[in-house]
Amino acid sequence: MASTHTSEATGPNELAAAFGKELSLSSRSVHADDYINNHQAVAPPLHVSTTFRYSRNPDDLKQWENLNPLAPYDSHIYSRDSAPNTTRFEAILTSLLGAPSLTYSSGLSAFHAMIVFLNPKRVAIGGGYHGCHGVLSILTKLNGLVKLELENESDLAQLQKGDVIHVETPLNPTGEARDLEYYRKKADELGCYLTVDATFAPPPLLDPFKFGVDMAMHSGTKYFGGHSDMLAGVLAVRPDKPEWVEGLRMERLHLGSVMGSLEGWLGVRSLRTLELRVTRQSESAQKLVNWLSSPDNELVKQSVEKVLHASLQPEAKDEGSWLRRQMPNGFGPVFSFMMKTEEQAKRLPSKLHLFHHATSLGGVESLIEWRAITDKSVDKRLLRVSVGVEAWEDLRDDLLKGFQALKDEQK
């Protein structure tokens, strides 16, 4: 098991102690794992070993401990518990999310681990990602878990102490936000845990722990990975519940849902540029949403019924609103738009050159998806857009040419 020994001037606190303050998000993205370094290499090496030698001194042998005095923060036994690359990845995530964090093999394995750990009899959940609903359906089959509708007051009234209110914000696939302050109040009234899927709003867009969330999950495949080349899931727990981390870690050991070493290495590489990527992607998405929803855009209006995004919610215009408090640094890089017909929605992606027609989101490349391919619950006219790091003007022109090609085809 990786060592957790710390002091004020070493370990995770080393940088803050040296500077007398917490460094910026971007600086921590690059340096939050420096204390783990035990090699002269600047770039972290990739470790593929699944098992790690014990001490040759019999007096040092202890149950479930394998401390290496030369690498006290990088000591391991078996990779189903911890490994060098995932340990570094978790160290950076803990710093960026402001809460103790653990990694998993995928976002859904993180969601599954969260529900298993909290062990509710009932879960209130809204629309959002269909995969989470699938996990709950499996648990219903196994133990009778009851799934309730998050936005139905009579359903919420059925919740009892120890149950879970699970909020996805912003919501998949629309990119619209939900009010965490409201659901924290509900959770307090009912004695429930409040959990959030914040995949669509990674740092610096949303800090769910400022709004009283008990546990936050991310599909790390998306923005933490950022390059469409790794699967990962992340759970972060409220800072005043450190014992939850050890409980989750022990359950992860037995669930076997640990992420691989290559993915851990890729994750560290990706987090270095998290703020740079997410800020640009969110700003570009905002410009595209403004352009698409402009009443003067005649060509777009001929094909598009409506645009969906947190920035278009009424609260976005109110400086004192819950939405502006919750997302002060931008409204996210994902949005959707509804075409006038299903056929238009199916055909537009094939007219584009910069947007790849593919599922998933969060990568440096822009994606568009006729969402009905992978999610049977959505309107078949809906297209989900994940904005990458390309120039937004080029993405706009790509869509413009696509709308024109669609119009020409319909003549």
C-alpha positions as CSV (number, residue, x, y, z in Angstrom):
1,M,0.0,0.0,0.0
2,A,1.4,3.4,-0.9
3,S,2.7,5.4,2.1
4,T,0.6,8.2,3.5
5,H,3.1,9.6,5.9
6,T,3.2,13.5,5.7
7,S,4.6,16.4,7.5
8,E,4.0,20.2,7.1
9,A,7.1,20.7,4.9
10,T,7.2,17.4,3.0
11,G,4.8,15.3,1.0
12,P,1.7,16.8,-0.5
13,N,2.2,20.0,1.7
14,E,5.7,20.6,0.3
15,L,4.9,23.3,-2.3
16,A,2.4,25.2,-0.1
17,A,5.0,25.3,2.7
18,A,7.7,26.5,0.4
19,F,5.6,29.4,-1.0
20,G,3.5,30.1,2.0
21,K,0.3,29.8,0.0
22,E,-1.5,27.4,-2.3
23,L,-0.3,27.7,-5.9
24,S,-2.4,28.2,-8.9
25,L,-4.3,25.4,-10.6
26,S,-1.9,25.3,-13.5
27,S,1.2,25.2,-11.3
28,R,-0.3,22.4,-9.2
29,S,-1.2,20.5,-12.4
30,V,2.5,20.4,-13.3
31,H,4.1,20.1,-9.8
32,A,1.6,18.6,-7.3
33,D,3.3,15.2,-7.7
34,D,6.9,16.5,-7.4
35,Y,7.2,15.1,-3.8
36,I,6.8,11.6,-5.2
37,N,9.9,12.0,-7.4
38,N,12.8,9.7,-6.6
39,H,14.6,9.8,-9.9
40,Q,16.4,12.5,-11.9
41,A,14.1,12.1,-14.9
42,V,11.9,15.2,-15.5
43,A,9.2,13.3,-17.2
44,P,7.6,10.6,-15.1
45,P,8.7,7.0,-16.2
46,L,6.1,4.4,-17.0
47,H,6.2,1.5,-14.6
48,V,4.5,-1.7,-15.8
49,S,5.3,-4.0,-12.9
50,T,2.2,-5.5,-11.1
51,T,4.2,-6.6,-8.0
52,F,6.9,-5.1,-5.8
53,R,9.7,-6.6,-3.8
54,Y,9.5,-6.7,0.0
55,S,12.4,-5.7,2.2
56,R,15.3,-8.2,2.6
57,N,15.4,-7.4,6.3
58,P,12.9,-9.7,8.1
59,D,12.6,-7.2,10.9
60,D,11.0,-4.7,8.5
61,L,8.2,-7.0,7.3
62,K,4.8,-5.9,8.4
63,Q,1.3,-6.9,7.4
64,W,0.1,-4.9,4.3
65,E,3.0,-2.4,4.5
66,N,6.0,-2.2,2.2
67,L,7.7,1.1,3.0
68,N,10.7,1.9,0.9
69,P,12.8,4.4,2.9
70,L,14.3,5.8,-0.3
71,A,10.8,6.4,-1.8
72,P,8.4,6.8,1.2
73,Y,5.6,8.3,-1.0
74,D,6.1,5.7,-3.8
75,S,6.0,2.4,-1.9
76,H,3.8,-0.4,-3.2
77,I,2.9,-4.1,-2.7
78,Y,0.6,-5.1,-5.6
79,S,-0.9,-3.0,-8.4
80,R,-4.5,-3.9,-7.6
81,D,-4.0,-1.7,-4.5
82,S,-1.5,0.9,-5.7
83,A,1.1,1.5,-8.4
84,P,3.6,4.3,-9.2
85,N,1.8,5.9,-12.1
86,T,-1.7,5.8,-10.6
87,T,-0.3,7.1,-7.3
88,R,1.1,10.2,-9.1
89,F,-2.2,10.6,-11.0
90,E,-4.1,10.5,-7.7
91,A,-1.7,13.0,-6.1
92,I,-2.4,15.6,-8.8
93,L,-6.1,14.9,-8.8
94,T,-6.3,15.3,-5.0
95,S,-4.6,18.7,-5.3
96,L,-6.7,19.9,-8.2
97,L,-10.0,18.7,-6.8
98,G,-9.3,19.9,-3.3
99,A,-10.3,16.6,-1.9
100,P,-8.8,13.1,-1.4
101,S,-9.1,11.3,-4.7
102,L,-9.0,7.7,-5.9
103,T,-8.9,6.4,-9.5
104,Y,-10.8,3.6,-11.2
105,S,-10.8,1.7,-14.5
106,S,-13.6,3.8,-15.9
107,G,-16.2,6.4,-15.0
108,L,-18.8,3.7,-14.5
109,S,-16.6,1.6,-12.3
110,A,-16.2,4.8,-10.1
111,F,-19.9,5.3,-10.0
112,H,-20.4,1.6,-9.1
113,A,-17.8,1.8,-6.4
114,M,-19.5,5.0,-5.0
115,I,-22.9,3.4,-4.7
116,V,-21.5,0.1,-3.3
117,F,-19.6,2.1,-0.6
118,L,-22.5,4.3,0.4
119,N,-24.9,1.3,0.2
120,P,-28.2,3.2,-0.1
121,K,-31.6,1.5,-0.4
122,R,-32.8,4.3,-2.7
123,V,-31.1,6.5,-5.2
124,A,-32.7,9.7,-6.7
125,I,-31.2,10.4,-10.1
126,G,-32.3,12.6,-13.0
127,G,-31.7,12.1,-16.7
128,G,-28.1,12.3,-17.7
129,Y,-25.7,9.5,-18.6
130,H,-27.5,6.3,-19.4
131,G,-24.6,4.2,-18.2
132,C,-25.2,5.3,-14.6
133,H,-28.8,4.2,-14.9
134,G,-27.6,0.9,-16.2
135,V,-25.4,0.4,-13.1
136,L,-28.4,1.1,-10.9
137,S,-30.5,-1.4,-12.8
138,I,-27.9,-4.1,-12.1
139,L,-27.9,-3.3,-8.4
140,T,-31.7,-3.4,-8.4
141,K,-31.4,-6.9,-9.8
142,L,-28.9,-7.9,-7.1
143,N,-30.3,-6.3,-4.0
144,G,-33.6,-4.5,-4.8
145,L,-32.2,-1.0,-4.9
146,V,-35.0,1.5,-5.7
147,K,-34.3,4.2,-8.4
148,L,-36.3,7.4,-7.9
149,E,-36.7,10.4,-10.2
150,L,-34.6,13.3,-9.0
151,E,-36.9,16.1,-10.4
152,N,-40.1,14.6,-9.0
153,E,-41.0,15.9,-5.5
154,S,-43.1,12.9,-4.6
155,D,-40.2,10.6,-5.5
156,L,-37.8,12.7,-3.4
157,A,-40.2,12.4,-0.5
158,Q,-39.6,8.7,-0.5
159,L,-35.9,9.1,0.4
160,Q,-34.8,8.1,3.8
161,K,-31.7,8.5,5.9
162,G,-28.6,7.0,4.2
163,D,-30.1,7.2,0.7
164,V,-28.4,9.0,-2.1
165,I,-29.3,12.1,-4.1
166,H,-27.2,11.9,-7.3
167,V,-26.9,15.0,-9.4
168,E,-25.2,15.2,-12.8
169,T,-24.2,18.7,-13.6
170,P,-23.8,19.9,-16.3
171,L,-26.1,17.2,-17.7
172,N,-25.3,14.7,-20.4
173,P,-26.0,15.3,-23.3
174,T,-27.4,18.8,-23.2
175,G,-24.7,20.6,-21.1
176,E,-27.4,22.2,-18.9
177,A,-26.6,22.7,-15.2
178,R,-28.4,21.7,-12.0
179,D,-28.5,23.6,-8.7
180,L,-26.2,21.9,-6.1
181,E,-27.2,24.3,-3.4
182,Y,-30.9,23.2,-3.8
183,Y,-30.1,19.5,-3.6
184,R,-27.7,20.0,-0.6
185,K,-30.7,21.5,1.2
186,K,-32.9,18.6,0.2
187,A,-30.2,16.1,1.3
188,D,-30.0,17.7,4.7
189,E,-33.7,17.7,5.2
190,L,-33.9,14.0,4.3
191,G,-30.6,12.8,5.9
192,C,-29.3,11.7,2.5
193,Y,-25.8,11.7,0.9
194,L,-25.4,14.2,-1.9
195,T,-23.2,12.9,-4.8
196,V,-22.4,14.6,-8.0
197,D,-21.1,13.6,-11.5
198,A,-19.1,16.7,-12.4
199,T,-17.5,15.2,-15.6
200,F,-18.8,18.0,-17.8
201,A,-17.3,20.7,-15.5
202,P,-13.8,19.8,-14.4
203,P,-11.5,22.3,-12.7
204,P,-11.5,25.3,-13.1
205,L,-15.2,25.3,-14.0
206,L,-16.8,23.8,-10.9
207,D,-15.7,23.0,-7.3
208,P,-18.6,20.8,-6.0
209,F,-17.2,20.7,-2.5
210,K,-17.9,24.4,-2.1
211,F,-21.6,23.4,-2.3
212,G,-21.6,20.7,0.3
213,V,-21.2,17.6,-1.9
214,D,-20.3,14.4,0.0
215,M,-18.7,12.7,-3.0
216,A,-17.8,13.8,-6.5
217,M,-17.2,11.5,-9.5
218,H,-15.7,12.1,-12.9
219,S,-15.3,10.0,-15.9
220,G,-11.6,10.7,-16.2
221,T,-11.7,9.4,-19.7
222,K,-13.0,12.8,-20.7
223,Y,-11.2,16.0,-19.6
224,F,-8.7,14.5,-17.2
225,G,-7.6,12.2,-20.1
226,G,-8.2,14.9,-22.7
227,H,-6.8,13.0,-25.7
228,S,-9.3,10.3,-26.4
229,D,-6.7,7.6,-25.6
230,M,-7.4,6.4,-22.0
231,L,-10.2,5.1,-19.8
232,A,-10.4,6.2,-16.2
233,G,-12.8,7.0,-13.4
234,V,-12.3,9.3,-10.4
235,L,-13.9,9.6,-7.0
236,A,-13.2,12.5,-4.6
237,V,-14.5,12.6,-1.1
238,R,-15.3,15.5,1.2
239,P,-12.1,16.6,2.9
240,D,-13.5,16.0,6.4
241,K,-14.1,12.3,5.7
242,P,-10.6,10.9,5.2
243,E,-11.7,7.5,6.5
244,W,-13.9,7.1,3.5
245,V,-10.8,7.0,1.3
246,E,-9.4,4.0,3.1
247,G,-12.8,2.3,2.9
248,L,-13.1,3.0,-0.8
249,R,-9.5,1.8,-1.3
250,M,-10.1,-1.5,0.5
251,E,-13.3,-2.1,-1.5
252,R,-11.5,-1.2,-4.7
253,L,-8.9,-3.9,-3.9
254,H,-11.7,-6.5,-3.8
255,L,-13.8,-5.1,-6.6
256,G,-10.7,-5.2,-8.8
257,S,-11.7,-1.9,-10.6
258,V,-8.2,-0.3,-10.4
259,M,-6.9,1.5,-13.5
260,G,-3.9,0.3,-15.4
261,S,-0.4,1.7,-15.2
262,L,-0.3,2.9,-18.8
263,E,-3.6,4.8,-18.1
264,G,-2.1,6.3,-15.0
265,W,0.9,7.5,-16.9
266,L,-1.3,9.0,-19.7
267,G,-3.4,10.7,-17.0
268,V,-0.4,12.4,-15.5
269,R,0.7,13.6,-18.9
270,S,-2.8,14.9,-19.6
271,L,-3.4,16.8,-16.3
272,R,-0.4,18.9,-17.0
273,T,-2.5,20.9,-19.5
274,L,-5.9,20.6,-17.9
275,E,-6.6,24.2,-17.2
276,L,-5.2,25.3,-20.6
277,R,-7.4,22.9,-22.4
278,V,-10.6,23.2,-20.5
279,T,-10.5,27.0,-20.4
280,R,-10.0,27.2,-24.2
281,Q,-12.6,24.5,-24.9
282,S,-15.2,26.2,-22.7
283,E,-14.6,29.7,-24.2
284,S,-14.8,28.3,-27.7
285,A,-18.0,26.4,-26.9
286,Q,-19.6,29.6,-25.5
287,K,-18.8,31.4,-28.8
288,L,-20.2,28.6,-30.9
289,V,-23.4,28.5,-28.7
290,N,-23.8,32.3,-29.1
291,W,-23.4,32.0,-32.9
292,L,-25.8,29.1,-33.2
293,S,-28.4,30.7,-31.1
294,S,-28.2,34.1,-32.8
295,P,-31.6,35.2,-34.2
296,D,-29.8,36.7,-37.2
297,N,-28.3,33.3,-38.3
298,E,-30.8,32.5,-41.1
299,L,-29.0,29.4,-42.5
300,V,-28.8,27.8,-39.1
301,K,-32.4,28.6,-38.3
302,Q,-33.5,26.7,-41.3
303,S,-32.1,23.4,-39.8
304,V,-31.8,24.0,-36.0
305,E,-34.8,23.9,-33.7
306,K,-33.0,24.9,-30.5
307,V,-29.6,25.0,-28.8
308,L,-29.1,23.6,-25.3
309,H,-26.3,24.8,-22.9
310,A,-25.9,26.0,-19.4
311,S,-25.2,29.5,-20.7
312,L,-28.7,29.6,-22.2
313,Q,-30.4,28.9,-19.0
314,P,-32.2,32.0,-17.6
315,E,-30.0,32.0,-14.4
316,A,-26.9,32.6,-16.6
317,K,-27.9,36.2,-17.1
318,D,-28.3,36.9,-13.4
319,E,-25.0,37.7,-11.6
320,G,-26.4,36.7,-8.2
321,S,-27.9,33.4,-9.4
322,W,-27.0,29.9,-8.2
323,L,-25.6,29.1,-11.7
324,R,-23.2,32.0,-11.7
325,R,-22.0,31.1,-8.2
326,Q,-21.7,27.4,-9.2
327,M,-19.9,28.0,-12.5
328,P,-18.1,31.3,-12.3
329,N,-15.4,30.5,-14.8
330,G,-17.5,29.3,-17.7
331,F,-20.4,27.0,-18.6
332,G,-18.6,24.1,-20.1
333,P,-17.3,22.7,-23.4
334,V,-20.3,20.5,-24.2
335,F,-23.6,21.6,-25.7
336,S,-26.3,20.1,-27.8
337,F,-28.6,21.3,-30.5
338,M,-31.9,19.9,-31.8
339,M,-32.4,19.7,-35.5
340,K,-35.8,20.1,-37.1
341,T,-35.9,16.5,-38.2
342,E,-34.3,13.2,-37.4
343,E,-33.0,12.9,-40.9
344,Q,-31.2,16.2,-40.7
345,A,-29.6,15.1,-37.4
346,K,-28.4,11.8,-39.0
347,R,-26.9,13.6,-42.1
348,L,-25.2,16.7,-40.8
349,P,-22.2,15.0,-39.1
350,S,-21.2,13.5,-42.5
351,K,-21.0,17.0,-44.0
352,L,-18.3,18.2,-41.5
353,H,-14.5,18.0,-41.8
354,L,-13.1,19.2,-38.4
355,F,-15.7,17.6,-36.2
356,H,-15.3,13.8,-35.9
357,H,-18.6,11.9,-35.8
358,A,-17.9,9.8,-32.7
359,T,-19.1,9.3,-29.2
360,S,-17.4,10.4,-26.0
361,L,-16.1,13.9,-25.3
362,G,-13.4,16.0,-23.6
363,G,-10.6,15.4,-26.1
364,V,-8.5,18.0,-27.9
365,E,-10.4,17.2,-31.1
366,S,-13.9,18.4,-31.5
367,L,-16.6,15.7,-31.7
368,I,-20.2,15.7,-32.8
369,E,-22.5,12.7,-32.2
370,W,-26.0,11.8,-33.4
371,R,-26.7,10.8,-29.9
372,A,-29.4,8.3,-30.6
373,I,-26.7,5.9,-31.8
374,T,-25.6,5.2,-28.2
375,D,-28.4,6.5,-26.0
376,K,-31.9,5.3,-26.8
377,S,-33.5,7.7,-24.3
378,V,-32.8,10.9,-26.2
379,D,-34.7,12.7,-28.9
380,K,-33.6,11.4,-32.2
381,R,-33.1,15.0,-33.5
382,L,-30.4,15.8,-31.0
383,L,-26.7,16.3,-31.8
384,R,-24.2,16.5,-29.0
385,V,-21.1,18.6,-29.5
386,S,-17.8,18.4,-27.6
387,V,-15.6,21.3,-28.4
388,G,-11.9,20.7,-28.8
389,V,-8.9,23.1,-28.9
390,E,-9.2,24.1,-32.6
391,A,-9.8,27.7,-33.4
392,W,-13.5,28.4,-32.8
393,E,-13.8,30.3,-36.0
394,D,-12.7,27.2,-38.0
395,L,-15.3,25.1,-36.1
396,R,-17.9,27.7,-36.9
397,D,-17.0,27.7,-40.6
398,D,-17.1,23.9,-40.6
399,L,-20.6,23.9,-39.2
400,L,-21.7,26.7,-41.6
401,K,-20.5,24.6,-44.6
402,G,-22.3,21.6,-43.2
403,F,-25.5,23.5,-42.9
404,Q,-25.2,24.8,-46.4
405,A,-24.4,21.3,-47.7
406,L,-27.5,20.0,-45.9
407,K,-29.6,22.7,-47.5
408,D,-28.2,22.0,-51.0
409,E,-28.9,18.3,-50.6
410,Q,-32.5,19.0,-49.7
411,K,-33.3,21.0,-52.9
